[in-house]
Amino acid sequence: MKTHAPAANSSSSSPSAAPTAEPPLDCLIVGAGPAGLTAATYLARFHRRAVVVDAGKSRARWIPKSHNCPGFPFGVSGTELLDKLRAQATGYGAEIVDGCVARLERDGDVFVATAQDGMRWRATFVLIATGIVDAMPSMPGLEDAIARNVIRMCAVCDAYEASDDRIAVYAPVDVAISHAVFLRTFSRNVVAVRSEPGEPTEANAALAKQARVSVLPVATSLEHDGRCCVFKLEDDSVHRFDTVYPVLGCNAQSDVAMMLGAAVDENQELLADEKQQTNIDGLYAIGDIVTGLNQISVAVGHAAIAATAIHNRLPRNFREDPEAQPATAADLPSP
Ligand SMILES: Cc1cc2nc3c(=O)[nH]c(=O)nc-3n(C[C@H](O)[C@H](O)[C@H](O)COP(=O)(O)OP(=O)(O)OC[C@H]3O[C@@H](n4cnc5c(N)ncnc54)[C@H](O)[C@@H]3O)c2cc1C
């Protein structure tokens, strides 16, 4: 696949000021996590011109080792998975550019994206794969705590590995109770630790009682020693846990899509139809940024659906012009 240079290094604020001599990209992908990289592989293998722009903060980079990622029976770290997905996409000819898209506009039939450094791209379709950013607990050595699995961020992902641990969920009280009840599948010893003052609803208080989940006072500090997390609570009691799941909310990276009027849910996550298109024609969304379950397998499924839908909407690219395409199958790029 031929790669496409950005439209211009321009500081102009008008999308129509971007040079139009080159045809627009078939698709600009914003974000190179599992979703964006998988979409890039699909589009490259459909002989489409796709560029991925990435700010380099994939949520997957935090994963010490995932054990539920299909095809990795012995687990895979987030960085290893990202490296493999990147090698696969670039191996088929997709281009990945470092940058942060700050503005997205329409110029007639095409989208114009502008990065923070002024770089611009024109594209017929745009795929938003920008993910979410977790709100993290304030504690010394947070990265080390995640690497050692004493802090875990996703019960669906890795509660199996925390089976029979002493587990705490650290969150506003109703959220803490519902997550703690979910975690009771994995351990008899699960408590809810308040991250802020508040009383549970009657229904949640009953749920906690039924599931034998204790609800503890507000934490005043959280530390870890490499093997355990230690909470100090506002009543001065001290509690140790093998694993803590903080559930403190997240920041959906949907700003650029919202500039075009893309619809979001109450968490600012994008709404998409069954082909992953937002309410804006030509603007697709995949992965964690879309409302729903935040998982790698969901992100790559979204990517396959969206990339195929985009390919099918683009003008046909029948294989017949040897000048424009590699002459023989043996000349096609592959990893
Ligand atoms: C500790 C931890 C453990 C996890 N374990 C698992 C697990 O075991 N199994 C599992 O299935 N899932 C797991 N997850 C969830 C998984 O990481 C996410 O579901 C997955 O990374 C989502 O992929 P994505 O491509 O949608 O978003 P991301 O991977 O977050 O990638 C989004 C990319 O877009 C970039 N970006 C954002 N805005 C812009 C912009 N304006 N311009 C350019 N680039 C931009 C970001 O910098 C980032 O690189 C875990 C998450 C965490 C935090």
The ligand as a MOL file (V3000), in Angstrom:
LIG
                    3D

  0  0  0     0  0            999 V3000
M  V30 BEGIN CTAB
M  V30 COUNTS 53 58 0 0 0
M  V30 BEGIN ATOM
M  V30 1 C -4.1480 -2.3300 33.9540 0
M  V30 2 C -5.0340 -2.7440 32.7990 0
M  V30 3 C -5.1530 -4.0900 32.4940 0
M  V30 4 C -5.9660 -4.4890 31.4360 0
M  V30 5 N -6.0310 -5.8230 31.1500 0
M  V30 6 C -6.7670 -6.2350 30.1030 0
M  V30 7 C -6.8530 -7.6280 29.7820 0
M  V30 8 O -6.2280 -8.4720 30.4100 0
M  V30 9 N -7.6670 -7.9880 28.7570 0
M  V30 10 C -8.3840 -7.0690 28.0320 0
M  V30 11 O -9.1100 -7.4590 27.1070 0
M  V30 12 N -8.3000 -5.7450 28.3030 0
M  V30 13 C -7.5130 -5.3060 29.3080 0
M  V30 14 N -7.4590 -3.9660 29.6010 0
M  V30 15 C -8.2390 -3.0190 28.7680 0
M  V30 16 C -7.5090 -2.7310 27.4390 0
M  V30 17 O -6.2600 -2.1540 27.7160 0
M  V30 18 C -8.3610 -1.7920 26.5880 0
M  V30 19 O -9.6470 -2.3600 26.4060 0
M  V30 20 C -7.7150 -1.5560 25.2200 0
M  V30 21 O -6.4300 -0.9930 25.3530 0
M  V30 22 C -8.6060 -0.6310 24.3820 0
M  V30 23 O -7.9900 -0.3920 23.1480 0
M  V30 24 P -8.2790 0.9470 22.3230 0
M  V30 25 O -7.4810 0.7980 21.0850 0
M  V30 26 O -9.7290 1.1880 22.2290 0
M  V30 27 O -7.7200 2.1500 23.2290 0
M  V30 28 P -6.2500 2.4040 23.7690 0
M  V30 29 O -5.4780 1.1460 23.8570 0
M  V30 30 O -6.3850 3.1930 25.0220 0
M  V30 31 O -5.5590 3.3030 22.6420 0
M  V30 32 C -6.0070 4.6030 22.3470 0
M  V30 33 C -4.8630 5.3660 21.6870 0
M  V30 34 O -5.3710 6.5940 21.1380 0
M  V30 35 C -4.4490 7.6300 21.4380 0
M  V30 36 N -5.1410 8.9270 21.3710 0
M  V30 37 C -6.0910 9.4240 22.2010 0
M  V30 38 N -6.4870 10.6450 21.7790 0
M  V30 39 C -5.7620 10.9180 20.6620 0
M  V30 40 C -5.7150 12.0290 19.7740 0
M  V30 41 N -6.5090 13.0990 19.9400 0
M  V30 42 N -4.8300 11.9970 18.7280 0
M  V30 43 C -4.0290 10.9040 18.5370 0
M  V30 44 N -4.0450 9.8210 19.3540 0
M  V30 45 C -4.9070 9.8280 20.4010 0
M  V30 46 C -3.9530 7.2830 22.8320 0
M  V30 47 O -2.7520 7.9760 23.1480 0
M  V30 48 C -3.7740 5.7660 22.6870 0
M  V30 49 O -2.4930 5.4460 22.1770 0
M  V30 50 C -6.6710 -3.5240 30.6610 0
M  V30 51 C -6.5480 -2.1630 30.9700 0
M  V30 52 C -5.7420 -1.7700 32.0290 0
M  V30 53 C -5.6110 -0.2890 32.3420 0
M  V30 END ATOM
M  V30 BEGIN BOND
M  V30 1 1 1 2
M  V30 2 1 2 3
M  V30 3 2 2 52
M  V30 4 2 3 4
M  V30 5 1 4 5
M  V30 6 1 4 50
M  V30 7 2 5 6
M  V30 8 1 6 7
M  V30 9 1 6 13
M  V30 10 2 7 8
M  V30 11 1 7 9
M  V30 12 1 9 10
M  V30 13 2 10 11
M  V30 14 1 10 12
M  V30 15 2 12 13
M  V30 16 1 13 14
M  V30 17 1 14 15
M  V30 18 1 14 50
M  V30 19 1 15 16
M  V30 20 1 16 17
M  V30 21 1 16 18
M  V30 22 1 18 19
M  V30 23 1 18 20
M  V30 24 1 20 21
M  V30 25 1 20 22
M  V30 26 1 22 23
M  V30 27 1 23 24
M  V30 28 2 24 25
M  V30 29 1 24 26
M  V30 30 1 24 27
M  V30 31 1 27 28
M  V30 32 2 28 29
M  V30 33 1 28 30
M  V30 34 1 28 31
M  V30 35 1 31 32
M  V30 36 1 32 33
M  V30 37 1 33 34
M  V30 38 1 33 48
M  V30 39 1 34 35
M  V30 40 1 35 36
M  V30 41 1 35 46
M  V30 42 1 36 37
M  V30 43 1 36 45
M  V30 44 2 37 38
M  V30 45 1 38 39
M  V30 46 1 39 40
M  V30 47 2 39 45
M  V30 48 1 40 41
M  V30 49 2 40 42
M  V30 50 1 42 43
M  V30 51 2 43 44
M  V30 52 1 44 45
M  V30 53 1 46 47
M  V30 54 1 46 48
M  V30 55 1 48 49
M  V30 56 2 50 51
M  V30 57 1 51 52
M  V30 58 1 52 53
M  V30 END BOND
M  V30 END CTAB
M  END
